[in-house]
């Protein structure tokens, strides 16, 4: 079993990164964990979109 972690500042970038990974592997996908974190710095909101793909490489 293996994991691949993704970290992007926009949800569309995260979606593209995960889709690229899924399209490039023939592994069995076990699960995808998704999380969003929001921080405030002054008047700016900072978003962090993360995901962890848990997969099993085919032998």
Sine and cosine of phi, psi and omega as CSV:
sin_phi,cos_phi,sin_psi,cos_psi,sin_omega,cos_omega
0.00,0.00,0.61,-0.79,-0.01,-1.00
-0.67,-0.74,0.23,-0.97,0.08,-1.00
-0.76,-0.65,0.46,-0.89,0.12,-0.99
-0.73,-0.68,0.82,-0.57,-0.04,-1.00
-0.96,-0.26,0.60,-0.80,0.01,-1.00
-0.80,-0.61,0.60,-0.80,-0.01,-1.00
-0.57,-0.82,0.91,-0.42,-0.04,-1.00
-0.70,-0.71,0.37,-0.93,0.00,-1.00
-1.00,-0.08,-0.06,1.00,0.04,-1.00
-0.67,-0.74,0.64,-0.77,-0.08,-1.00
-0.90,0.44,-0.53,0.85,0.03,-1.00
-0.92,0.38,-0.58,0.82,0.06,-1.00
-0.92,0.39,-0.63,0.77,0.04,-1.00
-0.90,0.43,-0.69,0.72,0.03,-1.00
-0.86,0.51,-0.72,0.70,0.00,-1.00
-0.90,0.44,-0.66,0.75,-0.01,-1.00
-0.91,0.42,-0.68,0.73,0.00,-1.00
-0.93,0.38,-0.69,0.73,0.02,-1.00
-0.89,0.46,-0.61,0.79,0.05,-1.00
-0.90,0.44,-0.68,0.73,0.03,-1.00
-0.90,0.44,-0.73,0.68,-0.02,-1.00
-0.89,0.46,-0.57,0.82,0.02,-1.00
-0.96,0.28,-0.32,0.95,-0.07,-1.00
-0.98,-0.18,-0.01,1.00,-0.04,-1.00
-0.81,-0.58,0.53,-0.85,0.10,-1.00
-0.95,-0.30,0.27,0.96,-0.01,-1.00
-0.93,0.37,0.36,-0.93,0.11,-0.99
-0.99,0.14,0.85,-0.53,0.02,-1.00
-0.99,0.11,0.83,-0.56,-0.03,-1.00
-1.00,-0.04,-0.71,0.70,-0.05,-1.00
-0.28,-0.96,0.37,-0.93,0.13,-0.99
-0.76,-0.65,0.84,-0.54,0.05,-1.00
-0.98,-0.20,0.72,-0.69,-0.09,-1.00
-0.81,-0.58,0.61,-0.79,0.00,-1.00
-0.51,-0.86,0.54,-0.84,0.09,-1.00
-0.80,-0.59,0.75,-0.66,0.08,-1.00
-0.86,-0.51,0.63,-0.78,0.00,-1.00
-0.79,-0.61,0.74,-0.67,0.06,-1.00
-0.77,-0.63,0.44,-0.90,0.03,-1.00
-0.90,-0.44,0.80,-0.60,0.04,-1.00
-0.80,-0.60,0.98,-0.19,-0.09,-1.00
0.93,0.37,-0.86,-0.51,0.04,-1.00
-0.98,-0.19,0.12,0.99,-0.06,-1.00
-0.97,-0.23,0.69,-0.73,0.12,-0.99
-0.99,-0.16,0.73,-0.68,-0.01,-1.00
-0.91,-0.42,0.82,-0.58,0.00,-1.00
-0.95,-0.31,0.57,-0.82,0.07,-1.00
-0.72,-0.70,0.93,-0.38,0.01,-1.00
-0.98,-0.21,0.86,-0.52,-0.03,-1.00
-0.78,-0.63,0.43,-0.90,0.07,-1.00
-0.50,-0.87,0.51,-0.86,0.09,-1.00
-0.81,-0.59,0.86,-0.51,0.04,-1.00
-0.99,-0.12,0.84,-0.55,0.06,-1.00
-0.98,-0.20,0.83,-0.56,-0.10,-1.00
-0.59,-0.80,0.27,-0.96,0.02,-1.00
-0.82,-0.57,0.91,-0.41,0.00,-1.00
-0.89,0.46,0.65,-0.76,0.07,-1.00
-0.98,0.20,0.64,-0.76,-0.05,-1.00
-0.99,-0.13,0.00,0.00,0.00,0.00
